[in-house]
Amino acid sequence: MRRGSRVWAKRAKSHLFFCNKCPFKLHLKSFKRNTFTQMYTKEEAQAIRHEFWHKLESKSRRAPGQNGKPIHWMMDKTGIRGLDLRFDLSGGRVMVGIEINTHSEEKDKKLWEKLVGCKILIEKNFEEPLTWDPEFVREAGNTVHRAYVSTEGDIYNKEKWPEMLRFMIDNMMRMEKAYRSIQDYMMHF
């Protein structure tokens, strides 16, 4: 999508854009400070994102009880099409949550009502309150139902990676535990 002389695409808590003066560079422009913080080529930005997700896999091998084997996250293998457990790095936030997006408003609404009915049990097993958002707008612009926990984080700030990775692994393990406690109930949809 074009706006004037720039092509805009959202990433993490920054806007990435191509500038006419240097068409091969991506600039990260902070929302808060409105200043340029770093410049990456498309390939460099992609390499950073790839390195982050590789680090997550590597770090998950060292999680308790893994004995060097990677964790096989449940993610979209919940037994219900359109109900997924998600990692999300967007808008300067790191999120771990349960997301409903079946592409059918009626199914979404029924699943959401059923999930909200299990709110107390989910939060008890998760051991922390979640944010329940029936109209969460994803970075791509589509609206989904999401119950999640989040913290600040920027994928392009490598100094924050250790705490971001710890947050993601710990909370996804807890989210899977919470979902498993209601999985049978949710599958009778």
C-alpha positions in Angstrom: 0.0 0.0 0.0 1.4 3.4 -1.0 1.2 6.6 1.0 2.9 9.4 -0.8 6.5 8.4 -1.5 6.7 5.7 1.1 5.6 2.1 1.4 4.4 1.3 4.9 4.5 -2.1 6.7 4.1 -2.6 10.4 6.7 -4.6 12.3 7.1 -4.9 16.1 6.7 -1.5 17.8 8.1 0.3 14.7 7.1 1.3 11.2 9.4 0.0 8.5 9.4 2.0 5.4 11.2 2.4 2.1 12.6 5.9 1.5 12.9 7.3 -2.0 16.4 8.5 -1.2 17.7 5.0 -0.3 15.3 2.4 -1.8 17.3 -0.6 -0.6 17.2 0.2 3.1 14.5 -0.2 5.7 14.3 2.3 8.4 13.0 1.5 11.9 11.1 4.6 13.2 10.1 4.5 16.8 6.4 5.4 17.5 7.4 7.0 20.9 10.4 9.0 20.0 9.7 9.6 16.3 13.4 9.2 15.5 15.3 6.7 13.5 16.8 4.0 15.7 18.3 1.5 13.2 18.6 0.8 9.5 18.3 -2.7 8.1 18.1 -4.1 4.6 15.1 -6.4 4.0 17.5 -9.3 4.2 19.0 -8.1 7.5 15.6 -7.6 9.0 14.5 -11.1 7.9 17.8 -12.6 9.2 17.2 -11.0 12.6 13.6 -12.4 12.8 14.9 -15.8 11.7 17.7 -15.7 14.3 15.1 -14.8 17.0 12.8 -17.8 16.2 15.9 -20.1 16.0 16.9 -18.9 19.5 13.4 -19.6 20.8 13.7 -23.2 19.5 17.2 -23.5 20.9 16.2 -22.1 24.3 13.1 -24.4 24.4 15.5 -27.4 24.2 16.8 -26.3 27.6 13.4 -26.1 29.3 12.9 -28.4 32.3 12.2 -32.0 31.3 13.2 -31.6 27.6 16.7 -33.3 27.8 17.9 -31.4 24.7 14.8 -32.2 22.6 12.8 -29.3 21.2 9.4 -28.6 22.6 6.6 -29.5 20.2 4.2 -26.7 20.9 0.5 -27.4 20.6 -0.1 -24.2 18.6 -2.8 -25.1 16.0 -3.1 -28.8 17.1 -5.8 -28.0 19.6 -8.3 -30.4 18.1 -10.5 -27.5 16.9 -10.0 -25.8 13.6 -9.6 -22.1 14.1 -8.7 -22.3 17.8 -5.0 -21.9 18.2 -2.4 -21.1 20.8 -0.2 -18.3 19.6 3.0 -16.4 20.0 2.7 -12.8 18.7 5.4 -10.2 18.4 3.7 -7.0 17.1 3.1 -3.5 18.1 6.1 -3.5 20.6 4.4 -6.3 22.6 5.2 -10.0 23.1 2.0 -12.0 23.5 1.2 -15.6 24.3 -2.5 -16.5 24.0 -5.4 -18.5 22.8 -6.9 -17.2 19.6 -10.2 -17.9 17.8 -10.4 -17.3 14.1 -12.5 -19.8 12.2 -13.5 -17.3 9.4 -17.1 -17.8 10.4 -18.6 -15.2 12.7 -21.2 -17.6 14.1 -18.6 -20.3 14.9 -16.2 -17.7 16.3 -19.0 -16.4 18.6 -19.9 -19.9 19.8 -16.3 -20.9 20.5 -15.6 -17.6 22.3 -18.7 -18.0 24.5 -17.6 -21.5 25.4 -14.0 -20.3 26.1 -15.2 -17.4 28.3 -17.4 -19.9 30.2 -14.1 -21.6 31.1 -12.4 -18.4 32.1 -12.1 -19.2 35.8 -10.7 -22.7 35.2 -8.2 -21.4 32.5 -6.9 -18.6 34.7 -6.7 -21.0 37.7 -4.5 -23.4 35.7 -2.6 -20.5 34.1 -2.0 -19.1 37.6 -2.5 -15.5 36.4 -5.3 -13.4 35.0 -5.4 -13.1 31.2 -6.6 -10.2 29.0 -9.8 -11.3 27.3 -10.4 -9.4 24.1 -13.3 -10.4 21.8 -12.3 -7.9 19.2 -8.5 -8.0 19.0 -7.2 -6.5 15.8 -4.1 -8.3 14.4 -1.3 -6.5 12.6 -2.7 -7.7 9.3 -6.0 -5.8 10.1 -8.3 -8.8 10.7 -10.3 -9.1 13.9 -10.0 -12.2 16.1 -11.0 -13.3 19.6 -8.0 -13.6 21.9 -7.3 -14.4 25.6 -3.6 -13.5 26.2 -0.9 -12.3 28.5 1.6 -9.8 27.2 4.7 -7.7 28.0 6.8 -5.1 26.2 9.3 -6.4 23.7 11.0 -5.6 20.4 12.4 -8.3 18.1 15.0 -5.9 16.8 16.4 -5.2 20.3 18.7 -8.2 20.9 19.4 -7.0 24.5 15.7 -7.8 25.4 15.8 -11.3 23.8 16.6 -13.3 26.9 13.7 -11.9 28.9 11.4 -12.1 25.9 12.3 -15.8 25.2 11.9 -16.7 28.9 8.5 -14.9 28.9 7.4 -16.8 25.7 8.5 -20.2 26.8 7.2 -20.0 30.4 3.8 -18.6 29.4 3.3 -21.0 26.5 4.0 -24.0 28.8 1.4 -22.5 31.2 -1.1 -21.7 28.4 -0.9 -25.3 27.1 -1.5 -26.6 30.6 -4.5 -24.3 31.0 -5.9 -25.3 27.6 -5.5 -29.0 28.3 -7.6 -28.7 31.3 -10.6 -27.6 29.1 -9.7 -29.4 25.9 -12.2 -32.2 26.1 -15.0 -29.7 26.9 -14.0 -27.4 24.0 -13.9 -30.3 21.5 -17.6 -31.1 22.1 -18.5 -28.1 20.0 
